Amino acid sequence: MYTIQWLVRAYMRIAEIKDYPEYKISDTGVVYNKKGVELKGWLWRHHKRLRKRVTLFYYKNGIRYRKVVSVARLVALAFIPNLENKPDVNHMDGDTTNDNYKNLEWVTKKENNIHALELGLIEYHNHIIIKHKKTGQIKKFNSIMACKRFLGLKRTCNIYKAIQEKNHTVKGYYINKKGL
């Protein structure tokens, strides 16, 4: 009779962690030492979000060092090719405790922030809201640059002026930074 834990391990891929040959990691985010014992990491709260971390020890020139690393980053390094050399790891479902390799992808900081905004994981406080003077149509933008592109402007100075002066319009739109 097999235990559930043994069956789960049978279906996981396990790889050696680059730069840490004393450790291995599974494709689901479980870290093992050289004896095959599962390491107990911890959840770390960063900007109101939980992140899984683990402490790894290594030797360099006979000196023992300790490093706290992200489990998601270790999984990505071991199982996801980084062909475009992107610096960050993104959780596609937005759950930072789900470190399965199928849920991770390499991204730039900008891509990661856009993804977080789209999922509602972070709130952008500089919304620009425009209201058409005649039709009353309202549109919301996450940045002044996005608003500028929508209005077809070459510079943002007209938008800043409209925000500062009440009842000032740009191309037939009232512009407000906080809401109308």
C-alpha positions as CSV (number, residue, x, y, z in Angstrom):
1,M,0.0,0.0,0.0
2,Y,1.4,3.4,-1.0
3,T,0.9,6.6,1.0
4,I,-0.6,9.6,-0.6
5,Q,2.6,11.6,-0.2
6,W,4.5,8.8,-2.1
7,L,2.0,8.9,-4.9
8,V,2.2,12.7,-5.2
9,R,6.1,12.5,-5.3
10,A,5.9,9.9,-8.1
11,Y,4.2,12.4,-10.4
12,M,6.4,15.4,-9.6
13,R,9.5,16.3,-11.6
14,I,12.5,17.1,-9.4
15,A,15.6,19.0,-10.4
16,E,18.8,20.2,-8.9
17,I,18.8,23.9,-8.0
18,K,21.3,25.9,-10.0
19,D,23.9,27.5,-7.7
20,Y,22.7,25.3,-4.8
21,P,23.8,21.7,-5.5
22,E,23.0,20.6,-2.0
23,Y,19.3,21.1,-2.7
24,K,16.6,19.9,-5.2
25,I,13.2,21.3,-6.0
26,S,10.0,19.8,-7.4
27,D,7.9,21.3,-10.2
28,T,5.3,22.1,-7.5
29,G,7.6,24.2,-5.3
30,V,8.7,21.6,-2.7
31,V,12.4,22.1,-1.7
32,Y,14.5,19.0,-0.6
33,N,17.9,18.8,1.0
34,K,20.6,16.3,-0.2
35,K,19.1,13.6,2.1
36,G,15.7,14.0,0.5
37,V,14.1,15.7,3.5
38,E,11.5,18.4,2.6
39,L,12.5,21.8,3.8
40,K,10.0,23.8,5.7
41,G,9.8,27.3,4.2
42,W,7.6,30.1,5.5
43,L,5.2,32.6,4.2
44,W,6.4,36.2,4.2
45,R,4.0,39.1,3.9
46,H,5.2,41.7,1.4
47,H,3.0,44.6,0.4
48,K,-0.1,42.7,1.9
49,R,0.7,39.6,-0.2
50,L,2.0,36.3,0.9
51,R,5.2,35.0,-0.6
52,K,6.8,31.6,0.0
53,R,10.5,31.8,1.0
54,V,13.1,29.2,2.0
55,T,16.5,29.5,3.6
56,L,19.3,27.7,1.7
57,F,22.9,27.3,3.1
58,Y,25.9,26.9,0.8
59,Y,29.7,26.9,1.0
60,K,32.0,29.2,-0.9
61,N,35.8,29.1,-0.3
62,G,35.2,27.0,2.8
63,I,32.8,29.6,4.4
64,R,29.2,28.8,5.1
65,Y,26.6,31.3,3.7
66,R,22.9,31.6,4.2
67,K,20.5,33.0,1.6
68,V,16.7,33.5,1.8
69,V,15.2,32.9,-1.7
70,S,11.8,32.9,-3.3
71,V,10.4,29.4,-4.0
72,A,8.7,30.6,-7.2
73,R,12.0,31.9,-8.5
74,L,13.7,28.5,-7.8
75,V,10.9,26.6,-9.6
76,A,11.2,29.0,-12.6
77,L,15.0,28.6,-12.7
78,A,14.7,24.8,-12.7
79,F,11.7,24.2,-15.0
80,I,10.9,27.3,-17.1
81,P,13.3,28.4,-19.9
82,N,14.1,32.1,-19.8
83,L,14.8,32.6,-23.5
84,E,14.3,36.4,-23.4
85,N,16.4,36.8,-20.2
86,K,13.5,38.4,-18.3
87,P,14.3,39.3,-14.6
88,D,11.1,38.5,-12.7
89,V,8.7,35.6,-12.1
90,N,5.0,36.1,-12.4
91,H,2.2,34.0,-10.9
92,M,-0.3,33.8,-13.7
93,D,-3.3,33.2,-11.5
94,G,-2.3,35.9,-9.0
95,D,-1.9,33.5,-6.1
96,T,1.6,34.0,-4.9
97,T,1.5,30.8,-2.8
98,N,0.8,28.6,-5.9
99,D,4.4,27.8,-7.1
100,N,3.5,25.1,-9.6
101,Y,5.6,25.5,-12.7
102,K,2.4,25.7,-14.9
103,N,1.4,28.8,-13.0
104,L,4.7,30.7,-13.4
105,E,6.2,32.7,-16.2
106,W,9.2,35.0,-16.8
107,V,8.3,38.7,-17.1
108,T,9.7,42.2,-17.0
109,K,8.8,44.4,-14.1
110,K,6.5,46.4,-16.4
111,E,4.7,43.2,-17.5
112,N,4.4,42.1,-13.9
113,N,2.8,45.4,-12.8
114,I,0.4,45.5,-15.7
115,H,-0.7,41.9,-14.9
116,A,-1.2,42.9,-11.2
117,L,-3.3,45.9,-12.2
118,E,-5.4,43.8,-14.6
119,L,-6.1,41.2,-11.9
120,G,-6.8,43.9,-9.3
121,L,-4.0,42.7,-7.1
122,I,-2.6,46.2,-6.8
123,E,-4.5,49.5,-6.9
124,Y,-3.3,52.4,-9.0
125,H,-4.0,55.7,-7.3
126,N,-3.4,58.0,-10.2
127,H,-6.4,57.3,-12.3
128,I,-7.3,59.8,-14.9
129,I,-11.1,60.1,-15.6
130,I,-12.4,62.0,-18.6
131,K,-16.0,63.0,-19.3
132,H,-17.1,64.1,-22.7
133,K,-18.6,67.7,-22.5
134,K,-21.6,67.0,-24.7
135,T,-22.4,63.2,-24.5
136,G,-21.4,62.6,-20.9
137,Q,-19.4,59.5,-21.9
138,I,-16.8,58.6,-19.2
139,K,-13.5,56.8,-19.7
140,K,-11.0,55.8,-17.1
141,F,-7.2,55.6,-17.6
142,N,-4.4,54.2,-15.4
143,S,-2.0,56.9,-16.5
144,I,-1.7,60.3,-18.0
145,M,0.2,58.8,-20.9
146,A,-2.7,56.4,-21.7
147,C,-5.1,59.4,-21.6
148,K,-2.8,61.4,-23.9
149,R,-2.7,58.6,-26.5
150,F,-6.5,58.2,-26.4
151,L,-6.9,62.0,-27.0
152,G,-4.3,62.0,-29.7
153,L,-2.2,64.6,-28.0
154,K,1.5,65.2,-28.6
155,R,2.3,66.4,-25.1
156,T,0.8,65.9,-21.6
157,C,0.9,69.6,-20.5
158,N,-2.7,70.2,-21.7
159,I,-3.9,67.3,-19.4
160,Y,-2.0,68.7,-16.4
161,K,-3.5,72.1,-17.1
162,A,-7.0,70.7,-17.4
163,I,-6.6,68.8,-14.1
164,Q,-5.5,72.0,-12.3
165,E,-8.2,74.3,-13.7
166,K,-11.8,73.5,-13.2
167,N,-14.0,73.4,-16.3
168,H,-11.0,73.4,-18.6
169,T,-11.5,71.0,-21.5
170,V,-9.2,69.2,-23.8
171,K,-10.6,68.1,-27.2
172,G,-14.1,68.3,-25.7
173,Y,-13.4,66.3,-22.5
174,Y,-13.3,67.4,-18.9
175,I,-10.4,65.8,-17.2
176,N,-10.1,64.9,-13.5
177,K,-7.5,63.0,-11.5
178,K,-9.8,61.8,-8.6
179,G,-13.1,61.3,-10.3
180,L,-16.0,63.3,-11.6
